[in-house]
């Protein structure tokens, strides 16, 4: 697996900082090419999915959240 570029990780962390959210240090970055099933069928870009596993979420049914970052614009395209 390819390691996420530092600029992509920094964009995700900055998105969190702007919202006063501490994502913790435990994360996994997954490269999703534009033709991959995890990209929406109308998506024409390669994207990075950054999965964060903060301590604060361990009490919920889902213990992670994901940010989707465009590696060219360094914009967070979606979150959840």
Secondary structure in CASP SS format (residue, H / E / C, confidence):
PFRMAT SS
TARGET T0000
AUTHOR 0000-0000-0000
METHOD secondary structure of the structure
MODEL  1
X C 1.00
X C 1.00
X C 1.00
X C 1.00
X C 1.00
X H 1.00
X H 1.00
X H 1.00
X H 1.00
X H 1.00
X H 1.00
X H 1.00
X H 1.00
X H 1.00
X H 1.00
X H 1.00
X H 1.00
X H 1.00
X C 1.00
X C 1.00
X C 1.00
X C 1.00
X C 1.00
X C 1.00
X C 1.00
X C 1.00
X E 1.00
X E 1.00
X E 1.00
X E 1.00
X E 1.00
X E 1.00
X C 1.00
X C 1.00
X C 1.00
X C 1.00
X C 1.00
X C 1.00
X C 1.00
X C 1.00
X C 1.00
X C 1.00
X C 1.00
X C 1.00
X C 1.00
X C 1.00
X E 1.00
X E 1.00
X E 1.00
X E 1.00
X E 1.00
X E 1.00
X C 1.00
X C 1.00
X H 1.00
X H 1.00
X H 1.00
X C 1.00
X C 1.00
X C 1.00
X C 1.00
X C 1.00
X C 1.00
X C 1.00
X E 1.00
X E 1.00
X E 1.00
X E 1.00
X E 1.00
X E 1.00
X C 1.00
X C 1.00
X C 1.00
X C 1.00
X C 1.00
X E 1.00
X E 1.00
X E 1.00
X E 1.00
X C 1.00
END
